[in-house]
Amino acid sequence: MNLKHLQAAKLKEKLALLPKSDQGFAASLINQLDSKGQLSDKQWSWVERLADAIDEIGVPDFTTETVDVGEFGGVIALFQKAKQHLKYPKVTLQLVDGMPLQLALAGPNSKAPGTVTLSDGGPYGRNTWYGRVTAEGAWQPSAKLSDGQRQALLQLLTKLSAEPAETAANYGKLTGHCCFCNSSLSDEKSTAVGYGPICAKRWGLPWGKTSIVAEAC
């Protein structure tokens, strides 16, 4: 099941959580998908928007709380480069206690387009949300984070803002898996660099002058 249909399934399952003013419209989208098996691009964009609205029900408005993690333009530039090759690029990292962190770029129909969303990388609709980071580096953390999680995330996000490529590489060296495609890094140079040549090209990262074919990435 692709992301669009996962979003539609979530919308169908949790339709009652939406404001009553949106429930009728959302139900009509689900009914059309069930009966015809397809939606227009514009209708799919509404499915995405309504599914995102469900995700953020109960999440506080973070207008009064932001944490500076350093300018995030370099990270967003990586995503924009990757979107030339990948439809839904993601970056998976790991905190010192083993807690997973997945970063994704919010789409144009989301509540905060262009920001970097943070979660544990769990299945859509069942993942844990850690907040979002703006291009200016303002992290809007989830109120559900413990003090230890906040500190660990702050440390990693600050490092990521300053050294995006190096932070990505360190994950690969630490875990033996590429943070971009999650493939095992079995090739000697991929293991040494922390990601493979294909992901390096897709994400606009340094690889070196020597061209090496790696099965890992």
C-alpha positions, 0 to 999 in steps of 0.5 A, a space after each residue: 500500500 502506497 503513502 496515498 492509500 495509507 493516508 486515505 486509510 487513516 482518514 477513513 479510520 479516524 474520520 470522527 476526529 475531524 471537525 464536523 465541518 470537515 467530516 462530510 467532505 472527507 467522507 465523500 472523498 473516501 466514498 469515491 475512492 471506495 466506489 471508483 478506486 481512484 481520485 484526482 490529483 486535487 482530491 488526493 491533495 485534500 486527503 493528504 491535508 486532512 490526514 495531516 490535520 488528524 495527525 496534529 489533533 491534540 498537538 499544541 500550537 507551538 507559537 510560544 515555544 521554539 528551541 534554536 538548533 541552528 540554521 537548517 537551510 543546509 538540511 532542507 537543501 539536501 531534501 530539495 536535491 533528493 526530491 529531484 530523484 525520490 518522491 518521499 526522501 527521508 533521513 533516519 538517524 539514531 540518538 545516543 540511547 538508540 532512539 530512532 529519529 526520522 526526518 522528512 520534508 513537509 509537503 505543500 499541503 501540510 500544516 507547515 510546508 517546507 519544514 522538516 518533520 521529526 518522528 520515530 519513523 514508525 508506520 504512518 498513523 502509528 508513529 511518534 511525533 517529535 516536532 518540526 524544524 523551520 529553515 531558520 532552525 526553530 525547533 518546535 518540540 512535541 510536548 510529550 517528549 521527556 527531558 532526556 529525549 529533548 536534550 538528546 534531540 537538541 544535541 543531534 539536531 544542533 549537530 545536524 544543522 552545522 554538519 549535515 553530511 558529516 552527521 549522516 555519515 556518522 550514522 552509517 559508520 555507527 550502524 552499518 546502514 545508510 541513513 538515506 536508503 537503509 541498505 547495509 554498507 558492505 562495500 569498503 568505501 561505503 562503510 568508510 564514508 558512511 553512505 554509498 555513491 548512489 545516495 551521495 549523488 541523489 542527496 548532493 553529498 561529497 563522495 570523492 574523485 574515485 568512482 567506486 561501484 557499491 552494492 550497498 547503496 
